[in-house]
Amino acid sequence: MNILMFLAALAVITLGHFFRIRRWKSFISVYEDSHDSDLMFCTGIGYLVDNVLPFHVGDIVRAAIIGKKLKNGAAFSLAVIIIDRILDVFVVAFIYGTIFFVSGKNLMNFIFFTGFSALLLFFLGLSVTFSKRFKKCVLVFSSIFNTKIQLCILEFVWSFICTIRNTVKKIDKTKLVLRTLCMWSCYILSYLMYSNCLKNTSFVDVFNNLFSIDSYSPFVDCVRHGFSHYYFIFLLFNFLTCVSIIVVAFFEKFKKCSSENKGELIIPYTNENSCLDFLKIYFSDIRDKNYIDRFLEINKDVIILRNCSAGSNATTLQCIKSGRMVYRKYAFGSDGEKLFEQVKWLQNNKDQLYVTEILDAYQKNNVCYYDMPYLGDSIGLFDYIHSMPLESSWRIMESVVSDLESNYSKKYSFKADADTIRQYYDKKIRSNIDKIMNAHVLSELTNYEKVVINGETYDNLTMFLDKLYSFDFWKEIFENDYYSDIHGDLTVENIVCNINYPKGYYLIDPNGGNIHSSPNLDYSKLLQSLHGNYEFFMHTAKVKVNKNEISFKITRTTSYDVLYKRLDKYLKDTFDAKRVKSIYFHEIVHWLRLMPYKINNDSDRAAMFYAGLVMVVNDIFEEFDNIDKRIGIKACNV
């Protein structure tokens, strides 16, 4: 045996593996950085396993080891390795084709790899052509297993799809082709040099030892042939190749490089349940491809911790961005345009009111998001009410109303007019009543004159329709309203308490597009919380309906009762009777506006929110008809 030729072949194949690692890295680098030393070490270990075990088990080991080093984990690294191997299948098929047409030998190997290549292309084409069915089949198959295995399967297929897409769209194809050519040139040259260092050995013999359908692994083949000299030398050659790669990786480790793994997550969630929910949405095809692409594009710079969204079409995420905790709120399409109105309101009012800071904002092509700081010492007013002295809670609420009224009066726009009230009536009142009365999920309830809610009888909404459908009725109530640049969604959830702010609070999540932008609309939002018990409805999971009976277990705290009485007294002491009536009837409008959303997106609980609407309507009409005034909505006091 020619030792120098043997060592030269060893050096050349090690160089070929270096080009393989560079090609492997080009797939990974679309999402994140990776260190050459880590990739070399994993490759060396993987090839050591492949020397002993058949069926490329070493690739799984390689994926598992490098997966611990990558942000995107083992499922992503395995998907990338498989894509890398698929490219090799095409090259091996081409080489066997060349061997067959030149020498007429290796027909079975040529047929196998050509057929395998065609099969891969067929399935890749099938998954693209019938992507919706393919994704649904994957989802159904994965659902057989427990959630952990299901997540692994969906992550792997997602990573595989993304890697194929990025090979077409993002990866520098010139570099990819050059690295593949360099890699296989080194491999072929090494096999030629190795065959020349042994007697009676050809390039085809060496190539068959590695890729033939009759070969398993160098160790298994060596055992099968009784540790013959030829197979033992081949096993030694492959073993030394692996050692060479690991040694190079060891020295590469000492190079100065950043320890921080910069880049993005292929799925920007850290929570496994959230990640699984996202993948289920993708594979079930509930959302269109554009939604998924836009979601990933705008959130590529963050790590999502949890979804904090409430009852709106915008999504709020708690994220880590550049090492800092933030809240990111985003929406697409018309909802994105509406969200941008929030950004403008917060920016326009930051010098007059206590509002959340905007760290970053983006609006383009019907996509909008903005980032707010996460303040660890902040607490929502709902939690504050139920954990702090009531006097402190009332002081904050009084400050909110007082500050807003002072600001709104300065930004007085004009008095309500019949045309604007008509628009408000048509779009926010009449159309929503129509949707409620025509809702299939409420069709049985709306047939009765009376409804029984948690054992107490109320007049059904149908008994009030003559007034609720009357434009003149609403016009008379709202005609003295004035318009201003209002917040638009002043529930207790959108008031955040923080002792570092001058008055102990700041506002979040304004809502434009109210048409009738009266300050009364804002104050009625507080009534929706304290009078209508909105937050406790949101936290109640189940409702039962039997004919005209609606039953659900809901809490109403004494804290809400006390604060509602204080707010009611404050409104009546501060504003004239007509304005107080307007504020209360705006609360009815808020419940009317809420119902279509619940009917469409939360149909299982729609009857419960309908009950909330009925109780509020009964209470307000009785209040202002001076019949048996009730305080609040009846529920269990705790």
C-alpha positions in Angstrom: 0.0 0.0 0.0 1.2 3.5 -0.9 1.2 5.3 2.4 1.7 8.8 1.0 -1.2 8.3 -1.5 -3.3 7.0 1.4 -2.6 10.1 3.5 -3.1 12.4 0.5 -6.5 10.7 -0.1 -7.3 11.3 3.6 -6.4 15.0 3.4 -8.5 15.5 0.2 -11.6 13.8 1.6 -11.3 15.9 4.8 -11.2 19.0 2.6 -14.3 17.6 0.9 -16.1 17.3 4.2 -15.1 20.9 4.9 -17.0 22.0 1.8 -19.9 19.8 2.9 -20.0 21.7 6.2 -20.0 25.0 4.4 -22.9 23.8 2.3 -24.7 22.6 5.4 -24.1 25.9 7.1 -25.6 27.8 4.1 -29.0 26.2 4.9 -28.7 27.0 8.6 -27.5 30.6 8.2 -30.9 31.6 6.7 -32.1 31.6 10.3 -29.2 31.7 12.6 -25.4 31.7 13.0 -23.5 28.4 13.6 -19.9 27.8 14.5 -17.7 25.8 12.1 -16.2 23.9 15.0 -19.6 22.7 16.2 -20.6 21.6 12.7 -17.3 19.8 12.2 -17.5 18.0 15.5 -21.0 16.9 14.9 -20.1 15.7 11.4 -17.1 13.7 12.7 -19.2 12.1 15.4 -22.0 11.4 12.9 -19.6 9.7 10.5 -18.1 7.6 13.3 -21.6 6.2 14.0 -22.2 5.7 10.2 -18.9 3.7 10.1 -20.4 1.2 12.5 -24.2 1.3 12.0 -26.0 1.2 8.6 -28.9 3.4 7.3 -27.2 6.7 8.1 -28.1 6.6 11.8 -25.2 8.9 12.2 -27.2 11.7 10.6 -29.8 11.4 13.4 -27.0 11.6 16.0 -25.5 14.6 14.1 -28.9 16.4 14.2 -29.4 15.6 17.9 -26.0 17.0 18.9 -26.0 20.2 16.7 -29.7 20.7 17.7 -28.6 21.4 21.2 -26.3 24.2 19.9 -28.9 25.8 17.6 -31.8 28.0 18.6 -34.1 26.1 16.4 -33.4 22.7 17.8 -33.0 19.1 16.6 -36.1 19.0 14.3 -34.8 21.9 12.3 -31.2 20.5 12.1 -32.6 17.0 11.0 -34.7 18.7 8.3 -31.6 20.6 7.0 -29.5 17.4 7.0 -32.1 15.5 5.0 -32.3 18.3 2.4 -28.5 18.1 2.3 -28.7 14.3 1.8 -31.3 14.6 -0.9 -28.9 16.7 -3.0 -26.3 13.9 -2.5 -28.8 11.3 -3.8 -29.2 13.3 -7.1 -25.4 13.4 -7.5 -24.9 9.7 -6.7 -27.6 8.9 -9.3 -25.7 11.0 -11.8 -22.4 9.3 -11.1 -23.9 5.8 -11.3 -25.5 6.8 -14.6 -22.1 7.9 -15.9 -20.5 4.6 -14.7 -23.3 2.5 -16.3 -23.2 4.3 -19.7 -19.3 4.2 -19.8 -18.8 0.6 -18.6 -22.2 -1.0 -18.7 -21.8 -2.0 -15.0 -23.8 -1.2 -11.9 -27.2 -1.3 -13.6 -29.1 -2.0 -10.3 -27.4 0.8 -8.5 -28.2 3.2 -11.4 -31.8 2.1 -11.4 -32.2 2.3 -7.6 -30.7 5.8 -7.3 -32.4 7.1 -10.4 -35.7 5.7 -9.2 -35.1 7.1 -5.7 -34.3 10.5 -7.2 -37.5 10.5 -9.3 -39.5 9.4 -6.3 -38.1 12.3 -4.2 -38.9 14.8 -6.9 -42.4 13.3 -7.3 -43.2 13.6 -3.6 -41.7 17.1 -3.4 -43.8 18.1 -6.4 -46.9 16.5 -4.9 -46.4 18.3 -1.6 -46.2 21.6 -3.5 -49.1 21.0 -5.9 -51.4 19.6 -3.2 -49.9 21.5 -0.3 -53.2 22.0 1.5 -54.0 18.2 1.5 -50.5 17.3 2.3 -50.4 19.6 5.3 -53.8 18.2 6.6 -52.5 14.6 6.1 -49.4 15.5 8.2 -51.6 17.0 10.9 -53.9 14.0 11.0 -51.0 11.6 11.2 -49.2 13.6 13.9 -52.4 13.7 16.0 -52.2 9.9 16.5 -49.3 10.6 19.0 -49.0 12.5 22.2 -48.5 16.2 22.1 -44.7 16.0 22.5 -44.3 13.7 19.6 -46.8 15.6 17.6 -44.9 18.8 18.1 -41.6 17.1 17.0 -43.3 15.8 13.8 -44.9 19.1 12.9 -41.7 21.0 13.7 -39.7 18.7 11.5 -42.1 19.0 8.5 -42.4 22.7 9.0 -38.6 23.0 9.0 -38.3 20.8 5.9 -40.9 22.9 4.0 -39.2 26.2 5.1 -35.7 24.9 4.1 -36.9 23.9 0.6 -38.6 27.3 0.2 -35.5 29.1 1.3 -33.3 27.0 -1.0 -35.4 28.6 -3.8 -35.8 32.1 -2.4 -33.0 33.1 0.0 -30.0 30.9 -0.4 -27.2 32.0 -2.7 -27.6 29.3 -5.4 -24.3 30.1 -7.0 -22.5 29.4 -3.7 -24.6 26.3 -3.2 -23.7 24.9 -6.6 -20.0 25.8 -6.2 -19.8 24.2 -2.7 -21.5 21.1 -4.1 -19.1 20.9 -7.0 -16.0 21.4 -4.8 -17.2 18.9 -2.3 -17.9 16.1 -4.8 -14.7 17.0 -6.8 -12.7 16.4 -3.6 -14.6 13.2 -2.8 -14.1 11.8 -6.4 -10.4 12.8 -6.3 -10.0 11.1 -2.9 -11.7 7.9 -4.1 -9.3 7.8 -7.1 -6.2 8.4 -4.9 -7.4 5.8 -2.4 -8.0 3.2 -5.2 -4.5 3.9 -6.6 -2.8 3.3 -3.2 -4.2 -0.3 -3.2 -3.6 -3.1 -5.8 -6.4 -4.3 -8.0 -8.8 -1.6 -6.7 -10.7 0.7 -9.0 -12.6 3.9 -8.4 -15.9 2.1 -9.0 -14.9 -0.5 -6.2 -14.4 2.3 -3.7 -17.6 4.1 -4.8 -19.6 0.9 -4.4 -18.2 0.3 -0.9 -19.7 3.6 0.1 -23.0 3.9 -1.9 -23.9 0.5 -3.4 -27.3 -1.0 -2.3 -25.3 -4.0 -1.3 -23.1 -2.1 1.2 -24.2 -1.3 4.8 -21.4 0.4 6.7 -17.6 0.0 6.7 -17.7 -2.0 10.0 -20.6 -4.2 9.0 -19.1 -4.9 5.6 -15.8 -5.7 7.3 -17.5 -8.2 9.6 -19.4 -9.7 6.7 -16.1 -10.3 4.8 -14.3 -11.8 7.8 -12.1 -8.7 8.5 -10.3 -9.2 5.2 -7.3 -6.9 4.5 -9.2 -4.9 1.9 -12.2 -4.1 4.1 -10.1 -3.5 7.2 -8.1 -0.9 5.4 -11.3 0.7 4.1 -12.7 0.8 7.7 -9.4 2.3 8.9 -9.5 5.0 6.2 -13.0 6.0 7.2 -12.2 6.0 10.9 -9.1 8.2 10.3 -11.3 10.6 8.2 -13.7 11.0 11.2 -10.7 11.5 13.6 -9.3 14.1 11.2 -12.6 16.1 11.2 -12.8 16.0 15.0 -9.2 17.1 15.3 -9.8 20.0 12.9 -12.9 20.9 14.9 -10.9 20.9 18.1 -8.4 23.4 16.8 -11.2 25.5 15.2 -12.7 25.8 18.6 -9.8 28.0 19.7 -10.4 30.6 17.1 -11.9 33.9 18.4 -15.6 34.0 17.6 -18.7 35.3 19.2 -20.3 33.0 21.6 -23.7 34.6 21.0 -25.9 32.8 18.5 -27.5 35.6 16.6 -30.4 35.0 14.3 -34.1 34.2 14.4 -36.2 31.3 15.4 -37.8 29.4 12.6 -40.9 29.5 14.8 -40.7 32.5 17.2 -42.2 30.7 20.2 -40.4 29.4 23.3 -43.5 27.9 24.8 -44.2 24.4 23.5 -48.0 24.8 23.7 -47.9 28.1 21.8 -45.6 26.5 19.2 -47.9 23.6 18.8 -50.9 25.8 18.4 -49.2 27.8 15.7 -48.2 24.7 13.8 -51.7 23.3 14.0 -53.0 26.6 12.5 -50.5 26.3 9.7 -51.1 22.6 8.9 -54.9 22.8 9.2 -54.8 25.7 6.7 -57.1 27.9 8.8 -55.0 30.9 8.0 -53.8 31.6 4.5 -50.2 31.5 3.5 -49.9 35.2 3.4 -50.9 35.5 7.0 -48.2 33.0 8.1 -45.5 34.6 6.0 -46.4 38.1 7.3 -46.5 36.8 10.9 -43.0 35.3 10.6 -41.6 38.3 8.8 -42.7 40.9 11.4 -41.8 38.6 14.4 -38.4 37.4 13.2 -36.6 39.8 15.5 -38.3 38.6 18.7 -38.7 35.5 20.8 -42.4 35.0 21.7 -43.1 34.0 25.3 -46.9 34.0 25.4 -50.0 35.3 23.7 -51.7 38.0 25.8 -54.5 38.8 23.3 -58.0 39.8 24.5 -61.2 40.2 22.6 -60.0 42.0 19.5 -58.7 41.2 16.0 -55.3 42.5 16.9 -52.8 40.1 18.6 -50.7 41.1 21.6 -47.6 39.1 22.4 -45.2 39.1 25.3 -41.7 38.9 23.7 -38.0 39.3 24.2 -36.4 41.7 21.8 -32.7 42.5 21.9 -32.6 41.1 25.5 -35.5 43.3 26.6 -39.0 42.2 27.5 -41.7 44.0 25.4 -45.3 43.7 24.4 -45.8 43.5 20.7 -49.2 44.2 19.2 -49.9 43.5 15.5 -52.6 43.1 12.9 -53.0 42.7 9.2 -55.3 44.1 6.5 -58.0 46.5 7.6 -57.3 45.5 11.2 -53.7 46.7 10.6 -55.0 50.1 9.4 -57.1 50.3 12.6 -54.1 49.4 14.7 -52.1 52.2 13.2 -54.8 54.6 14.5 -53.8 53.3 18.0 -50.2 54.3 17.3 -51.2 57.7 16.1 -53.5 58.3 19.1 -50.8 57.2 21.6 -48.2 59.5 19.9 -50.6 62.4 19.7 -51.6 62.2 23.3 -48.3 61.3 25.0 -47.8 64.9 26.2 -51.3 65.5 27.5 -52.2 62.1 29.0 -50.4 59.3 30.8 -50.1 56.6 28.0 -47.8 53.7 27.3 -44.5 54.4 25.6 -44.1 53.2 22.0 -40.6 51.7 21.6 -41.0 50.8 17.9 -43.7 51.0 15.3 -44.1 49.7 11.7 -46.9 50.2 9.2 -46.6 49.2 5.6 -48.6 47.2 3.0 -51.6 46.6 5.4 -49.3 45.3 8.1 -48.9 47.1 11.4 -47.2 46.4 14.7 -45.9 48.4 17.6 -43.9 47.6 20.7 -44.6 48.7 24.3 -42.3 48.3 27.2 -42.9 45.5 29.7 -42.7 47.1 33.1 -42.4 44.5 35.9 -43.8 46.9 38.5 -47.0 47.5 36.5 -50.3 45.8 37.3 -53.6 46.0 35.4 -56.4 47.8 37.2 -58.5 44.7 37.4 -55.8 43.0 39.5 -55.1 46.2 41.4 -58.8 46.5 42.4 -58.7 43.0 43.9 -55.4 43.2 45.6 -55.1 46.8 46.9 -57.2 49.1 49.1 -60.4 50.2 47.4 -59.7 53.8 48.2 -56.5 53.6 46.1 -58.4 52.0 43.2 -61.0 54.6 43.3 -58.4 57.4 43.4 -56.9 56.1 40.2 -60.3 55.7 38.5 -61.3 59.2 39.5 -58.0 60.6 38.2 -58.5 58.8 34.9 -62.0 60.2 34.3 -61.0 63.7 35.5 -57.8 63.8 33.4 -59.6 62.6 30.3 -62.5 65.0 30.7 -60.0 67.9 31.1 -58.1 66.8 28.0 -61.3 66.1 25.9 -62.8 69.5 26.7 -59.6 71.1 25.4 -59.8 69.1 22.3 -63.5 69.8 21.8 -64.3 69.2 18.2 -68.0 69.8 17.6 -71.4 69.0 19.1 -73.1 65.8 17.9 -75.2 66.2 14.8 -78.0 64.2 13.4 -76.0 62.8 10.4 -73.2 61.5 12.6 -75.7 60.0 15.1 -77.5 58.4 12.2 -74.2 56.8 11.0 -73.5 55.6 14.6 -77.1 54.2 14.8 -76.9 52.4 11.5 -73.5 50.8 11.9 -73.1 50.3 15.6 -76.7 49.8 16.8 -79.3 48.7 14.2 -76.9 46.4 12.3 -75.7 44.7 15.5 -79.3 44.2 16.7 -80.0 42.6 13.3 -77.0 40.3 13.7 -78.1 39.3 17.2 -81.7 38.6 16.3 -80.7 36.6 13.2 -77.9 34.6 14.9 -78.6 30.9 14.7 -76.9 30.2 18.0 -79.4 32.6 19.7 -82.5 31.7 17.7 -84.2 29.7 20.4 -83.6 32.4 23.1 -84.9 35.3 21.0 -88.3 33.6 20.6 -89.3 34.3 24.2 -90.6 37.4 25.9 -88.9 36.5 29.1 -85.5 34.9 29.8 -84.4 33.3 33.1 -80.8 34.1 33.9 -79.3 32.2 36.8 -82.8 31.7 38.2 -84.0 35.3 37.9 -86.5 36.4 35.3 -85.8 39.4 32.9 -87.6 40.9 30.0 -86.0 39.6 26.8 -84.3 41.9 24.4 -87.3 41.5 22.1 -89.3 43.5 24.6 -87.1 46.6 24.1 -86.8 46.4 20.3 -89.4 49.1 19.6 -87.1 51.6 21.4 -83.7 50.1 20.4 -84.7 50.1 16.8 -85.9 53.7 16.9 -83.5 56.2 15.6 -85.4 59.1 17.2 -85.0 57.3 20.6 -81.2 57.3 20.3 -81.0 60.7 18.7 -82.8 62.2 21.7 -80.3 60.5 24.1 -77.1 61.5 22.2 -78.0 64.9 20.8 -76.1 66.8 23.5 -72.9 64.7 23.2 -69.8 66.5 21.9 -66.9 64.9 20.0 -63.2 64.8 20.9 -60.1 62.7 20.3 -61.2 60.0 22.7 -59.5 56.8 23.9 -62.4 54.7 22.7 -61.9 51.5 24.9 -61.6 52.6 28.5 -62.3 49.3 30.2 -60.4 48.5 33.5 -58.2 46.1 31.4 -56.8 49.1 29.5 -55.8 51.1 32.6 -52.5 50.0 34.0 -51.3 51.0 37.5 -47.7 51.9 38.1 -46.5 54.0 41.1 -43.7 55.5 39.0 -46.2 57.5 37.0 -47.3 60.9 38.4 -50.9 59.7 39.1 -50.2 56.1 39.4 -51.6 54.9 36.1 -51.1 54.9 32.3 -53.5 54.0 29.4 -53.0 51.3 26.7 -54.9 50.0 23.7 -57.0 53.0 22.4 -59.7 52.2 19.9 -60.6 54.4 17.0 -63.3 54.1 14.4 -66.2 54.8 16.9 -67.9 57.3 14.5 -69.7 58.9 17.5 -66.4 59.8 19.3 -68.0 61.3 22.4 -66.2 61.2 25.8 -69.4 59.6 27.1 -68.5 56.6 25.1 -65.3 56.3 27.1 -66.9 56.6 30.5 -69.5 54.0 29.6 -66.6 51.6 29.0 -65.9 51.8 32.7 -69.6 51.1 33.3 -69.3 48.0 31.0 -66.6 46.8 33.4 -68.0 47.8 36.8 -71.8 47.7 36.1 -71.9 45.1 33.3 -69.3 42.8 35.0 -67.5 42.4 31.7 -64.2 41.0 33.0 -65.9 38.3 35.0 -67.9 37.3 31.9 -64.6 37.0 30.1 -63.3 34.6 32.8 -66.4 32.4 32.8 -65.9 29.3 30.7 -69.2 27.4 30.5 -72.9 28.3 29.9 -76.0 26.1 29.7 -79.1 26.9 27.8 -82.5 25.2 28.2 -85.3 26.8 26.3 -85.4 30.3 27.8 -83.1 29.5 30.7 -79.5 30.6 30.7 -77.3 29.3 33.5 -73.6 30.0 34.2 -71.4 30.4 37.3 -70.2 33.9 37.5 -68.6 36.0 40.2 -69.2 39.6 41.1 -67.0 40.9 43.8 -67.8 43.4 46.5 -64.9 45.5 45.2 -66.8 45.9 41.9 -70.0 46.7 43.8 -68.3 49.4 45.9 -66.5 51.0 42.9 -69.6 50.9 40.7 -71.5 52.8 43.4 -68.7 55.3 43.7 -68.5 55.8 39.9 -72.3 56.1 39.6 -72.3 58.8 42.3 -69.3 60.6 40.7 -71.0 60.7 37.3 -74.2 62.0 38.7 -72.4 64.6 40.8 -70.1 65.8 38.0 -72.4 65.7 34.9 -76.0 66.7 34.3 -78.8 64.1 34.1 -79.0 64.0 30.3 -75.3 63.4 30.0 -75.4 60.6 32.7 -78.3 59.0 30.7 -76.1 59.2 27.5 -73.2 57.5 29.3 -75.4 54.6 30.5 -77.0 54.1 27.1 -73.6 54.0 25.5 -72.9 51.0 27.7 -75.8 49.2 26.0 -74.2 50.1 22.6 -70.9 48.5 23.8 -72.7 45.3 24.6 -74.5 45.4 21.2 -71.1 45.9 19.5 -69.6 43.0 21.5 -72.3 40.4 20.5 -71.5 39.8 16.8 -67.8 39.2 17.7 -68.9 36.6 20.3 -71.4 35.0 17.9 -68.8 34.6 15.2 -65.7 33.8 17.3 -67.0 32.4 20.6 -70.3 30.8 19.8 -70.2 28.4 22.7 -70.4 31.3 25.1 -72.5 33.7 23.0 -75.6 32.9 25.1 -73.8 34.0 28.2 -72.8 37.4 26.8 -76.4 37.7 25.4 -77.5 37.3 29.1 -75.1 40.1 30.0 -76.7 42.3 27.4 -80.2 41.5 28.6 -79.3 42.2 32.2 -77.7 45.5 31.3 -80.6 46.6 29.1 -83.1 45.7 31.9 -81.1 47.5 34.5 -80.6 50.7 32.5 -84.2 51.0 31.2 -85.5 50.5 34.8 -83.0 53.0 36.1 -84.0 55.7 33.7 -87.7 54.8 33.8 -87.5 55.2 37.6 -88.8 51.7 38.3 -87.2 49.7 41.1 -83.6 50.9 40.6 -81.1 48.1 40.9 -77.4 48.5 41.7 -75.2 46.5 39.4 -75.8 43.1 37.8 -77.0 40.4 40.2 -74.5 37.6 40.8 -72.7 35.8 43.6 -70.9 38.2 46.0 -67.6 37.0 47.2 
